[in-house]
Amino acid sequence: MTNTEQTKVEKAQQQVQLVEGLFTPSEAMHVVNALIDQKLNFHKIQKLRLWEGCEDSDTTYENNRIKELNGAKQTAKDYISIARKEGYNVVINGTLNISFVK
């Protein structure tokens, strides 16, 4: 791989720090809920777009992702509730990794 090709590959792989820090349990719940809610809304809109195009469209993927995200939201809520009860703050580190694929 030439130096130019390697530079292109490095540019094709990026990281974005979405969340990083120490939060009170209430702040942590707000941050986590906001992130998960945005992802839920994305899948709900995708499902609606498919359905509008054809009512018989296969929305299995979207339905599964919605269920998984609702489960993750409940799990996060339960976990952060423990921190609240025990008097802990919550550290959240969320990195978005982006890369190109063909």
C-alpha positions in Angstrom: 0.0 0.0 0.0 1.4 3.4 -1.0 1.5 6.3 1.4 -1.3 8.0 -0.5 -3.5 4.9 -0.3 -2.8 4.6 3.4 -3.8 8.3 3.9 -7.1 7.7 2.0 -7.8 4.7 4.2 -7.0 6.7 7.4 -9.4 9.4 6.2 -12.1 6.8 5.6 -12.0 5.8 9.2 -13.1 8.5 11.6 -14.1 8.6 15.2 -16.5 11.1 16.7 -16.7 11.5 20.5 -20.5 11.8 21.1 -20.5 11.7 24.9 -17.7 11.8 27.4 -17.9 12.8 31.0 -19.2 12.5 34.5 -22.9 12.9 35.0 -25.4 12.8 37.9 -27.8 9.9 37.5 -30.5 12.3 36.3 -28.2 13.8 33.7 -27.0 10.4 32.6 -30.6 9.2 32.2 -31.4 12.3 30.1 -28.4 11.8 27.9 -28.9 8.0 27.4 -32.6 8.4 26.7 -32.0 11.2 24.2 -29.5 9.1 22.3 -31.6 6.0 22.3 -34.8 7.9 21.4 -33.1 9.4 18.4 -32.1 5.9 17.2 -35.6 4.6 17.9 -37.1 7.5 15.9 -34.8 6.7 12.9 -36.0 3.1 12.8 -39.6 4.1 13.2 -39.3 6.5 10.3 -37.5 3.8 8.2 -40.3 1.4 9.0 -43.0 4.0 8.0 -41.2 4.7 4.7 -41.1 1.0 3.8 -44.8 0.6 4.8 -45.8 3.7 2.8 -44.1 2.3 -0.3 -45.7 -1.1 0.1 -47.9 -2.2 3.0 -46.6 -5.8 2.6 -42.9 -4.7 3.0 -40.7 -6.7 5.3 -40.1 -4.5 8.3 -38.6 -7.4 10.4 -35.2 -5.6 10.7 -36.7 -2.4 11.9 -39.1 -4.2 14.3 -36.2 -6.1 15.8 -34.0 -3.0 16.2 -36.9 -1.1 17.9 -37.4 -4.0 20.3 -33.7 -4.2 21.0 -33.4 -0.5 21.6 -36.4 -0.4 23.9 -34.7 -3.2 25.8 -31.5 -1.3 26.0 -33.3 1.8 27.2 -34.9 -0.2 30.0 -31.6 -1.8 30.9 -29.9 1.6 31.1 -32.7 2.9 33.2 -32.4 0.0 35.7 -28.6 0.4 35.8 -28.6 4.2 36.4 -31.3 3.7 39.0 -28.8 1.6 41.0 -26.3 4.5 40.8 -28.9 6.8 42.1 -29.9 4.6 45.0 -26.2 4.0 45.9 -25.2 7.7 45.6 -22.9 7.3 42.6 -22.4 9.5 39.6 -22.3 8.0 36.2 -19.4 8.1 33.6 -20.5 7.9 30.0 -18.1 7.4 27.1 -19.7 7.1 23.7 -17.6 7.0 20.6 -19.1 6.8 17.1 -16.8 4.9 14.7 -17.3 5.7 11.0 -15.7 3.9 8.1 -16.3 3.3 4.3 -17.4 -0.1 2.9 -18.3 -1.3 -0.6 
